[in-house]
Amino acid sequence: MARNRNDQRPSTGRAEAREAARLEAERLKAEREAKARRRRTVTIASIVGGVVVTVGLALAVYFTIPRDSLDTVEVQPAGSQTNGGILLGRDGTAGGEAPSSGDAVTVEIYSDYMCPYCGMLEKGIAKRLAELRESGEVRVILHPVAFLEGYSNDTQYSTRSLNHAATVARDEPDKFLAFHEALFDNQPDENTEGLTDAEMVEIALEAGVSDEVTALFAEMEMADWVSAVTNQAQADGIPGTPRVFLQAPGGKRVAWDTWSGGDIKGAVAKVKAGEDPNT
């Protein structure tokens, strides 16, 4: 287990790295806000000028407005999916060998490392979900996102923690799941500053991540991917976290709203049988 967070005293170098990470997160936030303002400007100008915009012209304007897109993100973690998730192999490795969507029930989980209910979900289903994944009964896609930036006292904990997890998934994909679970095991409370980068480095090391990879955390190299997957989730209509979807081979993707009961095996069995997992 990681040492008590209150016992940590980051070095000057770590403090500088944290400040650099904070500034980078602020830069990304400013870029997103600027893009949103540009979109609003286009809309307002059309209304004020009384311009009747055809569907074709509207689409042309929409697609020329710059915004974060997964298609344009060059550096992505192992197992990265087109809708922003990270596919786990049967052994838990990011991007590892997994059954196809035609052979197993797909389980997709949207979560934020600052979200307390996501922590509850993780603790409630992790063991049973691992058994289903290892047996090949399900293919698991994790969708970590940074929705809760406003709940960490301006330290951008959601973005930083997801950047660090994605860095592990990119460089040591076999350690990603252990670090993902450890972040929830050591989850900070909402409306606190969250974990420091130094604390997350310690947690990662205890999860088996190498010094070489943890040294990259402060570089925030996965920040563009973090922004893109978060935007993608919002574009896909994800209202918040946690959010769980199940899809049987050949079936419809359905939301599992009763996850708090913890019966992931029962929910998967119902979906396979063509039944509503929430009944």
N, C-alpha and C positions, 0 to 999 in steps of 0.2 A: 504493500500500500504506500501511497505517497505520504510524505511528512505533512503535518498540519500546515495549511497555507499561511497561517499567521507566523510560522517560524521561519519563513523564507526571507532572505535579505539579498535581493538581486545585486550583482556587482555593478559598478559604473558602466561597464561595457554592456551588460544586459539592460540596464536602464536606458542607455542610448539606443540599443536595438529596439526596445519596446517603443520608445519615442518615435523612431523611424517607422515602425509598423503602424503606430497611431496616425502619423502624418500621411502615410500611404493610404490607409483606410479612409481618412478624411478627403484625400484627393479623389478617390474612387466615388465617394458619396457625392462630392461636388460635381463630378462629371455626370452622374446619374441625374442629379437635380437639374443641371444645365440642359441635358437632353429632354427632360420632361418639360422644361420651360419652352424649348424650341417647338415641341409638339403642340403646346398650348397656343403659342404664337401663330403657328400655321392655321389652327382652327379659328382663332379670334379674327385674324386678318380676313379669312374667307367670309365670316359672318358680317363684319363691319362693312366690307366692300360690296356686300350683296352679290357675291360671286356664286353662281350656281355651278357646283363642282360635280362633274360626272363621276360615275363609279371608277372608270379607268383612270381619270386624273387623280382621284383621291388615293387610289392604290399606288400610283406612281409617287405621290408626295410621301405616303407612308413608308415606302421602301427606300426612299432616299434619305430619310432622317437617320443619322447615326445613332446606334444603341448597342448595348452589349448583346452579343449573340453567340451561342455555342459554336455556330459554324465558323466564327472568326477567331475563336480562342485556339491558339497554337499548342499551348502546353496543357495537357489534360491528364488526369490520373488513369491508371490501369483500370479497365472495365468500364470506362465512361460510356454512357449511352446517349443516344440522340436527344432524349428528353431530360437529360441531366443527371440520371441516376448512376450508381456504381454497382455493377453486377458482381455478385460474389460467386466464387466457385463452390463446389461441394465441400471442399476443405476450408472454406472461409477466405480464401485468397481473392483479393480484388482482381477481377478479370480472369479468374481461374476457370477450369473446365466445369461447366454447368449444363444441366439438361436444357433442351430447347423449350420454347413456349408451347410447342405442340406435344410435349411429353410430360410436362409437369405444371402444376398450378403456380402462377407467378404471384409473388408477394412483393408489393412495393410499399416502402415505409418512408414518409416524409417527416423529418425531425430537425430540430435546432438544438445545439448543445447547451443552450441556456434555458430551454423549455422544460419546466418541471414535470409536465405531463408526459413529455417524451421520455424523461427518465423513468417515470412510472411504467410506461409501456415497455421500455427496454428491460427493466427488471422483471416485469410480469410474463414476458413471452420468450426471452432470450434462449433459455434452455430447451424448451419445446421446439422453437423455431430451428435451432441448431440441429436437433435430431431429424426434423423433416428435411432440412437442407442436405445433411450428410447422407440421408437415405435416398436422395434424388426425388423425393415426393414434391418438393417445391424448388423453384428458382427464386432467389432473393435479390431484389434490387433496392439498395439503400439510397435515399434522396436527402442527404443532409443539406440544409439551406441556412441562410443568415437572415431570418425574419425579425429577430428580436434585438436589433441593434440599440433600440431605445431603452433596454432594460439592464445595461451594464455601466451606467454612469459615465458615458462617453469614452469607454475604453475599447469599443468595437469588439467585444468578446466573441460574439457570434461569428463575425468575419474572421478573426484571428484563429479561433479554434478550428473552424472549417478549413482555413488555409493550411493549418498544420496537419490535419487529418488527410487532406488531399495530397499534401507533399509526401506523406508516408505511403499513400496509395500509389503514387507515381513511382517512387524510388524503392520502396520495400513493400510491395503489395501483399506479401504474406503476413505482414505485421499490422496491416490496416485495421482489421476487425478487432484485434486485441486492443489497439489504441482507441478505436471508436468506443468500445465497451468501457475502457478505463476512463474516458472523458465523462461518461455518464456516472460511473462509480464515484468519481470525484467532482460531481457537478456542483457548481456554485449556485447560490440562491439568486433569484431575480432581484433586480434593483441593488445589486452589489457591483463591485468592479470586476467580478469574475476572477479567473485564474490569471496570474502573470505568465508571460512567455517562459520565464525560468521554471515556474511550477509545471507548466505543460511539458517542458523538456524533461523534467524529472519523471513525470508520469509516463511519457513516451519511452524513456530508457527502461523503466521498470516493466513496460509492456514488450520489451525486446527490440525496440527501434535502436539503430546504431547512432553513435556520436556524429558520424558524418551527415546523417539525415537530419537529426535534431538541430545541427548547426545551421541548417538552411531555413529554419522556421522564421527567423527574424527578417529574412529576405522578402517574404510575402510574394513568392514567385507564382503562387496559385491564385492570387487576388482576382485576376480577370475571370478565371473559371468560377470562383466563388460568386462573383457578381452575375455572371451569365446564368448559372444554374438557379440562382435565387430569382432572377428575372423570368426565367423559363417557367419555374413553378407558379409564379404569379400569373403569367400569360396562360398557363394551363388551368387556371381557375382554382388553384389550391388556396383555400381561405385562411389557413393557419396550420399549426402543428400541435400534436401529431396528426397524421392522416395516413390511413392504411387502405390499400386497394388489393383486391384479390381477383384473379382471372384464371379460370379453368381453360384447358386446351379447347379451342373452338367456341369458348363462351364469352360473355360480356364482362368487361372490367367493372367491378362493383366495389363500393366503399364498405369497409367493415367498421361500422360505427359503434359496435359493442365491444371494442378491444379491451376496455377496462376490466372485463370479466376474465381476461387472460387465456381464454380457451382457443388458442390459435389452431390446434389440431382439429377441434370440432368445427371451426369456421372453414378450414380448408376442406374437410370432408363434405360439408354442406355444399360448398361451391362446386366440388367435383361431381356431386349428385345433382347439380342444377338447381339447388335450393338457395334461399336467401340466408346468408350467414348471420343476419341480425335477428332471426326469429328463434 
